[in-house]
């Protein structure tokens, strides 16, 4: 019985490693060569400047780094504690995030190779394929990998903010949400996703209830709440910039006409 258990664990480990390697290979070498992807990149619909001003795109990059940190934290909480609701979607999210990190991570040094190993989501892959197993104990290494990338993405946020002369208002907003998220999870005794939807609803509207009874509904609630919030903020900023530019252009045109008239008189 003991040998069968060991063989079963080894089999699940090999399957997890194999699937992860295949997904990274497909993402790194095959998908970029797709004609459909090339057409999408060349399309106006994929150009962010068609939707936002350049200043807004800089702020969105700031937001991306903070959102990734929050995703790492939520995934770590789900991997550490036993919240059953929506665990399969968390497994899928964990796999997608791990694969995307591995695709963009170099493996030229021994340290980077070790970090790539830490990115392998053993528990999530085996959880989807085999259910509960002892392989999930390796999630401890995976969590260490996520903790490392929290530091990496925070450093990227700081560098991007300093290099582009941006403010740190988003960091303050993130800190408020993170503290409220952790406090609500402990005080209300709810799962991380329930806590996040409750905090999001309280921050963007007048409700404190968790919207959505299943994981898909909760994700949809988060997308609608924060998508609408940030789009309205960016839209307001864009309108303000357009009004200021229009006013400046009119003033410049008036000055230009005045100078022209004086030259003609002289």
Residue pairs with C-beta under 8 A, 6 or more apart in sequence:
5 134
8 133
9 133
9 134
9 135
12 122
12 126
12 129
12 130
12 133
12 135
13 122
13 135
13 138
15 125
15 126
15 129
16 120
16 121
16 122
16 125
16 126
16 135
17 120
19 125
20 95
20 98
20 99
20 102
20 119
20 120
20 121
20 125
23 95
23 99
24 99
24 102
24 103
27 99
27 100
27 103
28 103
31 37
40 46
44 50
48 57
48 60
49 57
52 60
52 234
52 238
53 237
53 238
53 241
55 237
55 241
56 234
56 237
56 238
58 160
58 164
58 166
59 166
59 170
59 234
60 234
61 160
62 157
62 160
62 161
62 166
62 170
63 170
63 230
65 153
65 154
65 156
65 157
65 160
66 157
66 170
66 171
66 174
68 149
68 153
69 150
69 153
69 154
69 157
69 174
70 174
70 177
70 178
71 93
71 97
72 97
72 146
72 147
72 149
72 150
72 153
73 150
73 178
74 192
74 193
74 196
75 90
75 93
75 94
75 97
75 146
76 143
76 146
76 147
77 83
77 185
77 192
78 87
78 90
78 94
78 191
78 192
79 90
79 94
79 123
79 124
79 139
79 142
79 143
80 139
80 143
83 191
83 192
85 191
85 193
85 214
85 215
86 191
86 193
86 214
86 215
86 218
87 127
88 127
88 128
89 215
89 216
89 219
90 124
90 215
91 121
91 123
91 124
91 125
91 127
91 128
92 124
92 128
94 121
94 123
94 124
94 142
95 121
95 124
95 125
95 128
98 119
98 120
98 121
98 124
98 142
101 119
101 149
102 116
102 119
105 112
105 115
105 116
105 119
106 112
107 113
107 116
115 145
115 148
117 141
118 141
118 142
118 144
118 145
118 148
119 142
119 145
120 138
120 142
121 139
121 142
122 135
122 136
122 138
122 139
122 142
123 135
123 136
123 138
123 139
123 142
126 133
126 135
126 136
127 133
127 136
157 171
160 166
161 167
161 168
161 171
177 199
177 200
177 203
180 199
180 202
180 203
181 192
181 195
181 196
181 199
182 195
184 190
184 195
184 198
184 199
185 191
185 192
185 194
185 195
188 194
188 195
188 198
190 198
190 210
193 210
193 215
193 218
193 219
194 210
194 218
195 210
196 218
196 222
197 210
197 211
197 212
197 218
197 221
197 222
197 225
198 208
198 209
198 210
200 221
200 222
200 225
200 226
201 207
201 208
201 209
201 210
201 211
201 221
201 225
202 208
203 225
203 229
204 225
204 226
204 228
204 229
205 225
210 218
210 221
211 217
211 218
211 221
211 225
212 218
212 219
212 220
212 221
